[in-house]
Amino acid sequence: MPFYEKGDVRIHYEEAGSGFPLLVIPGGGLNSTVAGLATHPFDPFREFKDEYRVISADLRNANGGESSGPLDIERTWDAYTDDHLGLMDHLGIKKFLVLGFCIGGPFIWNLLKRAPDRVVAGVLTQPSGFRPEMPELFYQNNIKGWGPQLCERRSDLSMAQVSDFLNSMYTAKADFVFTVSRDFVRSCKTPVLILPDDVPAHPYKVAMEAALLAPNSQVSLYPWKDTPDKIPVAVRHINMFLRANTPK
């Protein structure tokens, strides 16, 4: 298993195929792993490796993954984005496409804010977002489903630190897509394709608001994964979008 290392950070990644680079950010919240892609609506490695150099990594400190690093309470989202950009640097990649599931949505917006000259286009698949009617959803999900197991294997971390981290990541940024403002999305010229979902962690309203604000956005059919016959249609749309935005 290949690793990218920088200081105290160690990121496990996998890649397949050749062609223009496509970074894939798995879903699963803070337990986002490459292995978790097997449970997603479609497998990006299988679908895109014939045309692209598909790259994906375990999120730092994800349970079930092989990546590790500090809990950066002051730079929660940005620390993860450091890992994504650092991995691309490690692989010698300047410009790339990105496709993200779930938590990958906020990560893509942060990549577009941090590295607008590097991200050619983004596909936000069932993106996460803030629901005012469920303001503690992400805190509660992770304080139960991520923090305890992390602390069991990391004696240097405590649940108090996990709580502070989650409050910094979600509670203090409890609006829209967590990582960027509506004004940023309105000004972002990078092409994006959004495949909305509508479950508690993936609000349809937020996905569509972002799509309506972004000046170069597209939206897939909706719903796109409620029956097996619709998923290939959505994947074809993704393929056409990626091809249209891949530099020649």
Rosetta blueprint (number, residue, H / E / L):
1 M L
2 P L
3 F E
4 Y E
5 E E
6 K E
7 G L
8 D L
9 V E
10 R E
11 I E
12 H E
13 Y E
14 E E
15 E E
16 A E
17 G L
18 S L
19 G L
20 F E
21 P E
22 L E
23 L E
24 V E
25 I E
26 P L
27 G L
28 G L
29 G H
30 L H
31 N H
32 S L
33 T L
34 V L
35 A H
36 G H
37 L H
38 A H
39 T H
40 H L
41 P L
42 F L
43 D L
44 P H
45 F H
46 R H
47 E H
48 F H
49 K L
50 D L
51 E L
52 Y E
53 R E
54 V E
55 I E
56 S E
57 A E
58 D L
59 L L
60 R L
61 N L
62 A L
63 N L
64 G L
65 G L
66 E L
67 S L
68 S E
69 G L
70 P L
71 L L
72 D L
73 I L
74 E L
75 R L
76 T H
77 W H
78 D H
79 A H
80 Y H
81 T H
82 D H
83 D H
84 H H
85 L H
86 G H
87 L H
88 M H
89 D H
90 H H
91 L L
92 G L
93 I L
94 K L
95 K L
96 F E
97 L E
98 V E
99 L E
100 G E
101 F E
102 C L
103 I L
104 G H
105 G H
106 P H
107 F H
108 I H
109 W H
110 N H
111 L H
112 L H
113 K H
114 R H
115 A L
116 P L
117 D L
118 R L
119 V E
120 V E
121 A E
122 G E
123 V E
124 L E
125 T E
126 Q L
127 P L
128 S L
129 G L
130 F L
131 R L
132 P L
133 E L
134 M L
135 P L
136 E L
137 L H
138 F H
139 Y H
140 Q H
141 N H
142 N H
143 I H
144 K H
145 G H
146 W L
147 G H
148 P H
149 Q H
150 L H
151 C H
152 E H
153 R H
154 R L
155 S L
156 D L
157 L L
158 S L
159 M H
160 A H
161 Q H
162 V H
163 S H
164 D H
165 F H
166 L H
167 N H
168 S H
169 M H
170 Y L
171 T H
172 A H
173 K H
174 A L
175 D L
176 F L
177 V L
178 F L
179 T L
180 V L
181 S L
182 R H
183 D H
184 F H
185 V H
186 R H
187 S H
188 C L
189 K L
190 T L
191 P L
192 V E
193 L E
194 I E
195 L E
196 P L
197 D L
198 D L
199 V E
200 P L
201 A L
202 H E
203 P L
204 Y H
205 K H
206 V H
207 A H
208 M H
209 E H
210 A H
211 A H
212 L H
213 L H
214 A L
215 P L
216 N L
217 S E
218 Q E
219 V E
220 S L
221 L L
222 Y L
223 P L
224 W L
225 K L
226 D L
227 T L
228 P L
229 D L
230 K L
231 I H
232 P H
233 V H
234 A H
235 V H
236 R H
237 H H
238 I H
239 N H
240 M H
241 F H
242 L H
243 R H
244 A H
245 N H
246 T L
247 P L
248 K L
